[in-house]
Amino acid sequence: FVAADDACGGTLRGQSGIISSPHFPLEYGNNADCTWTILAEPGDTIALVFMDFQLEDGYDVLEVAGTEGSSLWFTGMNLPAPVISSKNWLRLHFTSDGNHRQKGFSAQYQG
């Protein structure tokens, strides 16, 4: 699988892998804007399980699209529940503001 450690965003394929915020487990930078797309085989769904999650509450946000209904928005220090895609893709969009950096997030995906 492809490790997305320093790269900010990108397209990830394969059965499993890890997505983490830039520089994780060190603090992410200010004004980050990263989009990852996870693509599984047609007909498959994707499970995304968070292992670590620390964002500045209300200002630094991870948006997850590709689930049933509208996008999910995660912020703050609480570990999100696992996310299951409704189709064969998930899109993660991470944005941070101009101050107050945190450790960020790390999540494992499984097709």
ChimeraX attribute file (.defattr): number of C-alpha atoms within 10 A of each C-alpha:
attribute: neighborCount
match mode: 1-to-1
recipient: residues
	/A:1	10
	/A:2	13
	/A:3	11
	/A:4	19
	/A:5	16
	/A:6	11
	/A:7	13
	/A:8	17
	/A:9	21
	/A:10	14
	/A:11	12
	/A:12	22
	/A:13	15
	/A:14	14
	/A:15	14
	/A:16	17
	/A:17	18
	/A:18	19
	/A:19	23
	/A:20	26
	/A:21	27
	/A:22	24
	/A:23	16
	/A:24	17
	/A:25	15
	/A:26	12
	/A:27	17
	/A:28	20
	/A:29	20
	/A:30	15
	/A:31	14
	/A:32	17
	/A:33	16
	/A:34	17
	/A:35	17
	/A:36	20
	/A:37	18
	/A:38	25
	/A:39	20
	/A:40	20
	/A:41	14
	/A:42	9
	/A:43	9
	/A:44	13
	/A:45	19
	/A:46	24
	/A:47	17
	/A:48	23
	/A:49	18
	/A:50	19
	/A:51	14
	/A:52	18
	/A:53	21
	/A:54	19
	/A:55	24
	/A:56	18
	/A:57	14
	/A:58	11
	/A:59	14
	/A:60	24
	/A:61	20
	/A:62	23
	/A:63	15
	/A:64	22
	/A:65	20
	/A:66	22
	/A:67	19
	/A:68	11
	/A:69	8
	/A:70	9
	/A:71	13
	/A:72	14
	/A:73	14
	/A:74	20
	/A:75	20
	/A:76	18
	/A:77	16
	/A:78	12
	/A:79	15
	/A:80	17
	/A:81	9
	/A:82	13
	/A:83	18
	/A:84	19
	/A:85	20
	/A:86	17
	/A:87	17
	/A:88	17
	/A:89	24
	/A:90	24
	/A:91	20
	/A:92	20
	/A:93	17
	/A:94	26
	/A:95	18
	/A:96	23
	/A:97	16
	/A:98	11
	/A:99	12
	/A:100	15
	/A:101	18
	/A:102	22
	/A:103	20
	/A:104	28
	/A:105	23
	/A:106	19
	/A:107	17
	/A:108	16
	/A:109	21
	/A:110	16
	/A:111	20
